[in-house]
Amino acid sequence: MASYKSGKRRILVVMGTRPEVIKLAPVIMALKRRRGEIETVVCTTGQHRQILDQMLGVFDIKPDFDLNLMKPDQTLPGLLQSALRELNKVTDEVRPDMTVVQGDTLTATAAALSSYYARVPVAHVEAGLRSHDRNNPFPEEANRLIVDQISDLMFVPTKTSCRNLEREGFPRSRIFITGNTVIDALRQSLRRTGGAMSCCRSSRGRKLVLVTLHRRESFGRTFKGILRALRRTVEENRDIFIVYPVHPNPNVSIPAREMLKHPRIRLIDPLPYLQFLELMANSDLVVTDSGGVQEEAPALNKTVLVLREKTERSEAVAAGCARLIGTNHSDIVRELKLSMSGLCETKRKCANIYGDGKASERISSIILNHFYPEKHRLPAEFIRDITLKDIEERDA
């Protein structure tokens, strides 16, 4: 085990799922470039075991701690309990000066709580997102609320997220509009794509629709209704070809493989990140319930249909780059047909709504300023304490 007595400020970065690795990898890289003043310690919980390992390899991240917590048929309370227990041990051993978490997972919640109980400051990457319904998405919305409440630094991706926090009474001094680190990861990774996409060769000139579905709140009857809508759409439109990387959760994979048997629907295993980005870039339409895909697809100028009742990523919807269509069978069939008939206009205005690819550098600078304010000034956009009124007047 590594020795943690460098005398530098020690930052513990905790992650456990595929999206967390994608969004924290650029932050880890940015922090490690400041190794003269910061020691970065990486911990994974293993919440998404196989997919997590794949993503760690993509970004060449070697965790200092791997808790390997995921067990078959594990409940949410069970995972939270084991994560808290093991993360308490990591916190005791590392004794970090700050813990960085991302998003809305049980890993982020457990890491934030563990650090809070140990009186360690928490920095929340992708703070402030809200659907304003604590049960939708479940349990992510509640996780976000918990993590934001105990965070000392909140790195919000957009002005909308900033408004959410200010309206909830959070002091502006703790909120920083940085952009979303998913755009940093996407732009860095696109330079490495370019391989042949064998999964979609047989589209043969048809419109290629990329589908990703995995939301817990849709499991069961609702999910089966979504699958029926997808199959019906393909049956009624000969020019549509669907590629669906199926999430390994049995609540997703079993009904998907039973109900989507059609020559123009290709079900594949989850793709490595770089191949998934390339597939998305080559798609004509993206149909998803994923939060990260709602951010990535507009950055690639793709129209997105969001199969959820509510979304915490309203910016793309407001800009006309995404459409929130719910989970009703008839609505999905209708909206898919309308969207396919209107393809394919690019949405250049959406390319930067979630960031400019520099969020991780801003985050590392803000963390350095937090510890060394005399030596490291904040980036220029954070020098003035921008209030909610300033933001609204600027947007008007």
N, C-alpha and C positions, 0 to 999 in steps of 0.2 A: 504494500500500500504506500502511496505517495506521502511524503512528509509536507506538512503545510505550516512552514515557519519562515516564509520568505521575507516577511516584513512589509510586503505589498498589501494593498487592499484586495481582499479575496472576494470574488463574485462566484456564487453558486448558481449555475443554470440548470433547471430541472425540466425534463420533458419525458413524454411517454407514448405519444401517438405520432402517426405519420405527419399530420398537419403541423404539429409542434416542431418536429425536426425541420420541416421545410421553412417555417417562419422564424425559427431560432438559429438556424445554421448561419445566416448572414450576420446575426448579432454576435454569435460566438466568434466568427472570423474577425469582426470589427474589434471586439474586446481583446482578442489575442494579438492583434496588431499593436495594442497598447501594453504589451507584456512588461515594459519597463516599469509601469506603475500599478498594473492590475494582474492578479493571478486568477485565471479562469478555471473553475472546477465544474465538470459536466457530470450530471447524474441522470440516468434513465430509469424509469419505473418498469418498462416493458409492458405498458398497458396494451399496445398493439405489437405483439412480439415479432412475427415474421415480417410484417410490413415495416416495422420500426427498424429492424436490422438492415433491410434493403435500403432504407433512406439514409441511415448512418453511413453506409458504404458509398452512396452517391456523393455525399458531402465530405467524405473522409473524416468523419468525427469518431474519435476513440474515447468513449466515456471513461471517466475515472471511477464511477460507481454504476453498476448495472444490477438493479434490485430484482429483476425478473419476477414480477409480482403476478402476472396474469395466470389464472388457473381455469380449467374448463368449467363452464356454467357458473362463473363467479357473479355474484350479485353486486349491485352498485354499493350498498352499505359494506359488503365484505371487502370490495376493492378499496374503498375509502379507508376502512379500518386498517387493513394491512399496509396501505401506502403511508398513512400517518405514522404507524409504528416504525416502519423501516426508515422513513425520511427523518424522523426524530433522531435516529442513530446517526444518520449522515450529517445532520446539522450539528450534533454534539461533536462529531469527529472533525469536521471541516472548520467549524466556528466561522462562518462567512460574515463579511461585513455587509453583504446585501445578497438577496436571493432574487433571481430573475425568473419569472414564469410567463407563460403565453396563453392567451385565449380563455377557453371555457371548459376545459376537461376536468375529470376527477383528479388527474395528476396535478394540474395547476392549482386546484382547490386545496388538495392535501399539502402540497409544497408551501403554499401561501400560509395556511394555518399552522403548519409546523414551524415556519420561520417566525410568524407572529407570536406564537406562544414562547419562542426562545428570544423574543425581543430583537429579532433581526429584521431590518427594513426590507420591504418587498417592492420590487419594480414589476409592473404589469404591462407586458407588451400586448397590444391590441385591446386596450381598455375601452370602456364606454359604449360598447355595442349593446343595443337594446331592441328587443321585439316588443317590449312592454306587456308581455304575457309570461309570467314566470313558469308556466307549464308548457310553453311552446317557443322554441324547441326545449325538449325535456331530456336530460336535466341541465342542459347548457346555460339556459337563461339564469337559473338560480345560481349556478356556479359563477357566472360573470358577476352577479350582484355581490356574492360573498367575497370574491377576490378583490374587486374594486374597493369594497368597504375597508379592507385591511392593507391596502397598498399605499406606500409612501410616494412613489413616482408612478404616474399613469401615462403611458405612451399611447395616445389615441391615433387612429389612422386617418380620420377625417374631421372636418368641422362639425359634422352632424354628431359624431361621438363626443366631441367637446361640449356641444350644447346639452347633450343628454346628461353629462356629469355635472355641469354647472346648474342645470335645473334641479338636480337632486341635492344640491347644496355643497358639492365638493369645492374646496378652495382652488382658485385658478392657478395658484403657485405650484400645485402638485400635478397639473395637467399640461402635457406637451403634445402638440399636433406634429407628428413625425412622418405620416404616411404609413402604409402597411408594408411590413417586411416581406410579405409574400411576393410583392413586385420586385424587390431586390433579388430574391431567390429565382424568380422567373427570368429576369433579364440576364442574370449570370448564367443560368442553365441553358437558355436558348442558344447560347454560343456553342454549346456542346452537342446539340441535336444534329440530325441530318442522316440518320440511318434509315433503312427501308422499313416501312410499316406493313409487315405481312398481314396484320390483323384486319386491314381494311382494303386489301387489294381487290377483293371481289365485288366492290361497290359498283364497278363498271359504269361509271358516269352518273350513277344515281346520287341523290342528295344524301350526304352522310350525316347522320344524327348520332352524336355521342350522348350516352345516357349514364348517369351515376346516381345511385339511390342507396341510402343506408340509414335514414333517420329512424331513431328508436320510436318516436311518437306515431310513426306510420305502420309499425309492425302489425301483422294480422290482417284483418278485413280490409283496412284502408290500403295497405300495400298490394293486396291482391287486386283491388279495384284499379290501382295505377297500372299494374301489369296487364290487366285486360284492356285498358285503354291504349297502351302501347301496341299490343298485338293487333287490336282492331284498326289502329291507324295505319299500320304496315299493310294489313290485308286490303284496306280500301285505297291505298296509294302505292301504285306500282313503282314509283320513282324514289321511294324512301328505302334506305338501308341503315339499320341500327347496329351500332357496336356498343356493347354494354360490358365494361369490366366489373364483374360481380364481386361485391364485398363478401369476405369469407364468413361473416356471421350467418349461422344456419337460418335465422329468421328472414334473411335476405336470399341466401343462395338456394335453399330448397324450393321455395315457391317460384323463384325466377327461373330455375332450370326445369321446373315442371310445366310452367305456363307460357314460356316464351320460345317454344319450339316452332321455328319458322325459317325457311331458307334465306330470308332477308333480315334476320336478326342473328347477330353473332355474339354469343356469350363467351367471354374470355376471363381468365384469371386477372387479378389486379396487376396493372402494368408497372414496371419500374418508372420512376418519376420522369426521367428524360423522355422515354417513349410515350408516356401519357401526355406530356406537353406537346409532343409532335403530333399525336393523334388529335388533340384539341385544336391545334393550329390548322390541321387539315380538314376539320369538320365544318359543315355548313350551319349546323345548329347544335346547341348544347342544352340538354334537358337534365336537370339536376336538383337534388335537395341538399347539396353540399355547400357549406359556407365558403370554403376556400375556392371552389370552382366558380362561385358567384363573383369572386374577385379576379381570378385569373382569366376567365373567358373574356370579360370586357377589355382587359389589357391586351388581348389578342384580337380585338375588334370582332368578337363573336356575339351574336344575340343569344341570350340565355332565357330559357323558360324555367321558372323556379316552382317545383312541385312541393310547395309548403303552404300552410295557411297564413303564416306570418314570417317575416324575415327581419333580422337585425342589420341587414346590409341593404338599406333603402336607397343608397346613393345611385346605384345602377338603375333601379326601378324609376327613380325620379328623372334620370337622364334619358330614359327611353331605351336603354340597352338591355334591360332585363324586364321580364313580365312575371309578376307573381300570380300564378293561376290556380293555386290550391291543389287539392287532392281528389276532387270530385271527378268521377269517370267521364261524364259528359263534357265537363269543362276542359279536361285534358284533350279529349278527341277534337273538340272544336278549336282550341287554341293551337294545337299542333298543326291542324289543317291550314289555319289562317297563316301561321308563321311560315310554313313550308311554301305556301303560294307567294309569299312576299320576299323570299330569299333571292339574292343574298346581298343586302346592302351592308357595307362596312360602317362601323360606328366609331369613326376616328375621335369624336368628341369624348368617348368613354375611356380612351386608352390610359389616361392619367388620373382617373377619378379616385383611385385607391393608392396613389403614390407615384413618385418619380424615380424610384430605385435607389434612393439615398437614405431611407429610413434608418437602417442599421448604423450608419455612420453618425446620424443625429443622436440616436440612442446612446451610443458609446460616449459621445461628447457630453451628453447631459449627465451620464453616470460619473464621468471624470470630474465634471464641474461640481457635482454633489459632494465629492470627497476632497477635491482640490480647487475650491472656488477662486483662490488668488492666482493660481497657476493656469487654469483652463477656463477661459471665458465660454459662455454659451454660444451656440451658433447665432448668427445675427437675427434670425427670425424670432428668437426667444428672449432677446435683450429687454424688449418692452413687454410689460405684463398685459397681454391682450385680453380684454374682457369679452363677455358674451355680446354685449351691445356693440363693441367694435366689430366683431365678426359678422353680426347681422347687418350692420350698416355697410360693411365692405361687400357683402354678398348681394345687397339690394340692387 
